[in-house]
């Protein structure tokens, strides 16, 4: 394959559902052409043509035992397609939502969110947040909103189990009227002094993250840039979890001291 091959040519080669299926199957394990043809219900002449096309662009290669596998190039190319698959799977959602101010390095890892459940409904999301806050060795949050029940559950768990809490709030964080006193309660102050309850503040939050050591959740903004509390992605998948944890750490390092007086009551 020429080094100056165009990306459109590569997309042409995988535009066939059959060739794309071949790549996906070979990504699982090396296989003989005849075996894979049978699995995909292809005739041998047809499979030969498909394998030839993929071999020509150096996405697959055959070894001395007749087993086909992805080339390193084919494997890397397929991994980058995972991001497109995630966006395509949730096309209707991303018609009215964006990735907000997510740094490019996290956008490029968006495929890591693939193994997740897409959750609809503010009530269901709130219940899942409460569940995350109610258990675990730690709690990590990035938020511009404070759901009272989830906040209280996290605080209660921190008091009972010494769970380590790290929360990043936006300067324009909204809280229920009269709720500000709970942020300065004796229990909160004691936990802060013990070092088990930490808070920081950033200019704005467009990507909302909630996670403990097992489960993670992420919410993205609508086209206006406001976090949409009606839809979210949640998962126990380690790769999904790592993405959320890495993003929280990235934001934690960029955030400053927390000033509760900036919170807006409604």
Helices and strands as residue ranges (DSSP letters): H 7-14, H 17-28, E 31-32, H 33-39, H 44-56, E 60-62, E 67-70, H 72-89, H 91-94, H 104-107, G 110-113, E 117-120, H 122-133, E 138-145, H 148-161, E 164-175, H 180-183, H 186-194, E 197-202, E 208-211, E 216-219, E 231-235, H 238-254, E 256-257, G 260-262, E 264-265
